[in-house]
């Protein structure tokens, strides 16, 4: 199906879907004199407790990304649908082609400043977390034009795995994720340099065909960089891709220059971290 062309019989459904997608709520956060976030919410109603979780984690995200120098109003439209079919109609309109949403809870369309969350009734808690995943993609887009796949998706996975409680926002990796990586190391399946330089298409192919390996490994790498490595390392990586002085295929060389001890030390430290 070409861009902007709808199959016969679907026009009325699309019109009904868009009519139902009235703006239900909004969120505005001001981080400092130069940075603010504006989120417009459309689609099916969410309970206030769910909206409050989203507000807290997105505020946490916004503060994190502002530290890398976002100096603008970050604006995004968020469509949330209980039914995946309703989400598919809008997503196909934006994508200009047929889509299979069986294995996804969210999609991000950077040119439209739009994220769509699909099938909330199937996995409510999981798909609320996907809101934070897609918002991270939007912040990354404001910082970097062409980040490595592992960095972009790893950051999104990091914020997807954040929870908002009375004491604030906290992050954790699941036992499944850590076990998956430890098993991969024991079986000799980890080639970290190759993985970190993998093009997006190959990264996503492995995600679909190898038990979500790509997202799991990317999540672990970003968690290590945020929670264990010196702050200067992640700052250096983001800075290099923001200034376009580095390319995704140059990640190993970049770490050689900014990580204490170079890439080999990074690899050793990361393996020890996930093996603890």
ROBAZA-248966 format. One record per residue (C-alpha): x, y, z negated; residue number from 1. Coordinates in steps of 0.25 Angstrom, whole numbers, plus 2048, in hexadecimal, padded with zeros to 3 digits. Each point is the difference from the previous one (the first is absolute). Layout:
! residues N
TORGU/X/Y/Z/NUM
...
//
This chain:
! residues 276
TORGU/800/800/800/1
TORGU/806/80D/804/2
TORGU/801/80D/7F8/3
TORGU/7F3/806/7FE/4
TORGU/7F8/7F5/807/5
TORGU/7F5/7F9/7F8/6
TORGU/7FA/7F3/804/7
TORGU/7F1/800/804/8
TORGU/7F7/7FF/7F4/9
TORGU/80A/806/7F6/10
TORGU/7FE/80F/802/11
TORGU/7F4/800/7F7/12
TORGU/807/7F8/7F5/13
TORGU/80C/80A/801/14
TORGU/7F7/80C/7FF/15
TORGU/7F9/7FA/7F4/16
TORGU/80D/7FD/7F9/17
TORGU/806/80E/802/18
TORGU/7F3/806/7FB/19
TORGU/801/7F8/7F3/20
TORGU/80E/804/7FE/21
TORGU/7FD/80E/7FA/22
TORGU/80A/805/7F7/23
TORGU/7FD/7FB/7F2/24
TORGU/80B/806/7F8/25
TORGU/80D/807/801/26
TORGU/80D/801/7F8/27
TORGU/809/80C/7FF/28
TORGU/80E/800/7F9/29
TORGU/809/80B/7FE/30
TORGU/80E/7FB/7FD/31
TORGU/807/80E/800/32
TORGU/800/80D/807/33
TORGU/803/7FA/80D/34
TORGU/7FA/7F2/800/35
TORGU/7F2/7FB/7FF/36
TORGU/7F8/7F4/804/37
TORGU/7F2/800/806/38
TORGU/7F8/7F3/802/39
TORGU/7F3/800/806/40
TORGU/7F8/7F3/7FD/41
TORGU/7F5/7FA/80A/42
TORGU/7F8/7F3/801/43
TORGU/7FA/7F8/7F5/44
TORGU/7FF/805/7F2/45
TORGU/80A/7FC/7F6/46
TORGU/7FD/800/7F1/47
TORGU/807/80B/7F8/48
TORGU/809/7F6/7F9/49
TORGU/806/7FC/80D/50
TORGU/801/80E/805/51
TORGU/807/804/7F3/52
TORGU/80A/7F4/802/53
TORGU/803/805/80E/54
TORGU/802/80F/7FB/55
TORGU/80A/7FB/7F6/56
TORGU/809/7F8/809/57
TORGU/7FF/80A/80C/58
TORGU/804/80B/7F6/59
TORGU/80C/7F7/7FC/60
TORGU/804/7FD/80E/61
TORGU/7FF/80F/804/62
TORGU/809/804/7F4/63
TORGU/80A/7F5/805/64
TORGU/800/804/80E/65
TORGU/801/80F/7FD/66
TORGU/80D/7FD/7FA/67
TORGU/806/7FD/80E/68
TORGU/7FC/80E/805/69
TORGU/7F2/800/805/70
TORGU/7FC/80F/801/71
TORGU/7F2/800/806/72
TORGU/7F2/7FD/7FE/73
TORGU/7FE/7F1/802/74
TORGU/7F3/7FD/806/75
TORGU/7F9/7F3/803/76
TORGU/7F2/7FA/803/77
TORGU/7FD/7F3/7F9/78
TORGU/7F5/7F7/805/79
TORGU/7FC/7F5/7F6/80
TORGU/7F6/7F5/805/81
TORGU/7F9/7F5/7F8/82
TORGU/7FE/7F8/80D/83
TORGU/80C/7FD/809/84
TORGU/7F7/801/80D/85
TORGU/7FD/80F/7FD/86
TORGU/80F/803/7FE/87
TORGU/803/7F8/80D/88
TORGU/7F7/809/808/89
TORGU/807/80D/7FC/90
TORGU/80E/7F9/800/91
TORGU/7FE/7FC/80F/92
TORGU/7FB/80E/803/93
TORGU/80D/806/7FB/94
TORGU/809/7F5/805/95
TORGU/7F9/7FF/80E/96
TORGU/801/7F1/800/97
TORGU/7F9/7F4/7FA/98
TORGU/806/7FC/7F2/99
TORGU/800/7F4/7F7/100
TORGU/7FE/804/7F2/101
TORGU/800/7F2/7FA/102
TORGU/80D/802/7F9/103
TORGU/801/80E/7FD/104
TORGU/7FA/809/7F5/105
TORGU/804/80D/806/106
TORGU/805/808/80C/107
TORGU/807/80D/801/108
TORGU/7FF/809/80D/109
TORGU/80B/80B/7FE/110
TORGU/7FB/809/80C/111
TORGU/7F2/801/7FA/112
TORGU/805/801/7F2/113
TORGU/7F7/7F5/7FD/114
TORGU/800/7F3/7F7/115
TORGU/7F5/7F6/801/116
TORGU/7FD/7F6/7F4/117
TORGU/7F9/7F4/805/118
TORGU/7F7/7F5/7F9/119
TORGU/7FF/806/7F2/120
TORGU/7F5/7F6/7FC/121
TORGU/80A/7F4/803/122
TORGU/80B/804/7F7/123
TORGU/7FD/80D/7F8/124
TORGU/80C/801/7F7/125
TORGU/80A/7FC/80B/126
TORGU/7FA/80A/80B/127
TORGU/800/80C/7F6/128
TORGU/80F/7FD/7FE/129
TORGU/801/801/810/130
TORGU/7FB/80E/7FF/131
TORGU/80D/803/7F9/132
TORGU/808/7F8/80A/133
TORGU/7FA/808/80C/134
TORGU/802/80D/7F9/135
TORGU/80F/7FD/7FE/136
TORGU/801/7FE/80F/137
TORGU/7FB/80E/802/138
TORGU/80A/806/7F6/139
TORGU/80B/7F8/807/140
TORGU/7FB/806/80E/141
TORGU/802/80E/7FA/142
TORGU/80E/7FD/7FC/143
TORGU/806/7F7/80B/144
TORGU/7FD/7FE/80F/145
TORGU/806/7F2/801/146
TORGU/803/7F9/7F3/147
TORGU/804/7F1/800/148
TORGU/7F4/7F7/7FF/149
TORGU/805/7FA/7F2/150
TORGU/801/80E/7FA/151
TORGU/7F2/805/806/152
TORGU/7F9/7F3/7FC/153
TORGU/808/7FE/7F3/154
TORGU/7FC/80E/7FB/155
TORGU/7F1/7FD/803/156
TORGU/801/7F3/7F9/157
TORGU/806/806/7F4/158
TORGU/7F5/80A/7FE/159
TORGU/7F5/7F5/803/160
TORGU/806/7F9/7F4/161
TORGU/7FE/80B/7F7/162
TORGU/7F5/800/7F5/163
TORGU/7FA/80C/7F9/164
TORGU/7FE/7FE/7F1/165
TORGU/7FE/809/7F4/166
TORGU/80F/802/7FE/167
TORGU/802/804/80F/168
TORGU/804/7F9/80D/169
TORGU/809/7F3/7FF/170
TORGU/805/7F7/80B/171
TORGU/803/7F1/801/172
TORGU/804/7F5/809/173
TORGU/7F8/7F3/800/174
TORGU/805/7F3/7FC/175
TORGU/7FD/7FB/80E/176
TORGU/808/80A/806/177
TORGU/80C/7FE/7F7/178
TORGU/7FF/7F1/802/179
TORGU/7FF/801/80F/180
TORGU/80D/808/801/181
TORGU/807/7F7/7F6/182
TORGU/7FC/7F4/808/183
TORGU/805/807/80D/184
TORGU/80E/802/7FA/185
TORGU/801/7F2/7FB/186
TORGU/7FC/7FA/80E/187
TORGU/80A/80A/806/188
TORGU/7F5/807/808/189
TORGU/804/80E/7FC/190
TORGU/809/808/80A/191
TORGU/7FE/80E/7FA/192
TORGU/808/808/80A/193
TORGU/7F8/7FA/80B/194
TORGU/7F2/802/7F9/195
TORGU/803/80F/7FD/196
TORGU/803/803/80E/197
TORGU/7F4/7F8/806/198
TORGU/7F8/808/80A/199
TORGU/7F1/802/7FC/200
TORGU/7FA/7F6/809/201
TORGU/809/7F5/7FB/202
TORGU/7FE/804/7F2/203
TORGU/7F1/7FF/802/204
TORGU/801/7F3/807/205
TORGU/807/7FA/7F5/206
TORGU/7F6/806/7F6/207
TORGU/7F5/7F9/807/208
TORGU/807/7F3/802/209
TORGU/808/7FD/7F4/210
TORGU/7F8/802/7F4/211
TORGU/800/80F/7FF/212
TORGU/80F/7FF/7FF/213
TORGU/803/80E/806/214
TORGU/7F7/808/7F6/215
TORGU/805/7F8/7F4/216
TORGU/80F/802/803/217
TORGU/7FE/80F/804/218
TORGU/7F8/802/7F3/219
TORGU/80C/7FA/7F8/220
TORGU/80A/808/807/221
TORGU/7F9/80D/7FD/222
TORGU/7FD/7FC/7F2/223
TORGU/80F/7FE/7FE/224
TORGU/803/80D/806/225
TORGU/7F6/808/7F8/226
TORGU/802/7F8/7F2/227
TORGU/80E/7FB/800/228
TORGU/809/807/80A/229
TORGU/806/80E/7FE/230
TORGU/7F6/80B/804/231
TORGU/80A/805/80A/232
TORGU/7FF/7F3/809/233
TORGU/7F1/801/803/234
TORGU/802/80F/802/235
TORGU/80B/7FE/809/236
TORGU/7F8/7F6/808/237
TORGU/7F4/809/801/238
TORGU/809/80C/803/239
TORGU/807/7F9/80C/240
TORGU/7F3/7FC/807/241
TORGU/7F9/80D/7FD/242
TORGU/80C/808/807/243
TORGU/800/7F5/80B/244
TORGU/80F/7FE/7FD/245
TORGU/7FD/7F1/7FF/246
TORGU/7F8/7F6/807/247
TORGU/7F9/7F3/7FB/248
TORGU/80B/7F7/806/249
TORGU/80B/808/7F9/250
TORGU/7FB/7FD/7F2/251
TORGU/80B/7F7/7FC/252
TORGU/80A/80A/804/253
TORGU/7F9/80B/7F8/254
TORGU/800/7F7/7F4/255
TORGU/80F/7FE/802/256
TORGU/802/80F/7FE/257
TORGU/7F6/803/7F5/258
TORGU/7FF/7F4/7F7/259
TORGU/80B/7FE/7F6/260
TORGU/809/7F5/805/261
TORGU/7F9/800/80E/262
TORGU/7F6/7F7/806/263
TORGU/806/7F3/7FA/264
TORGU/7FE/806/7F2/265
TORGU/7F2/804/803/266
TORGU/7FD/7F2/805/267
TORGU/806/7F9/7F4/268
TORGU/7F9/80A/7F6/269
TORGU/7F3/7FE/807/270
TORGU/801/7F0/7FF/271
TORGU/803/801/7F2/272
TORGU/7F5/809/7FD/273
TORGU/7F5/7F7/807/274
TORGU/807/7F4/7F9/275
TORGU/7FE/805/7F2/276
//
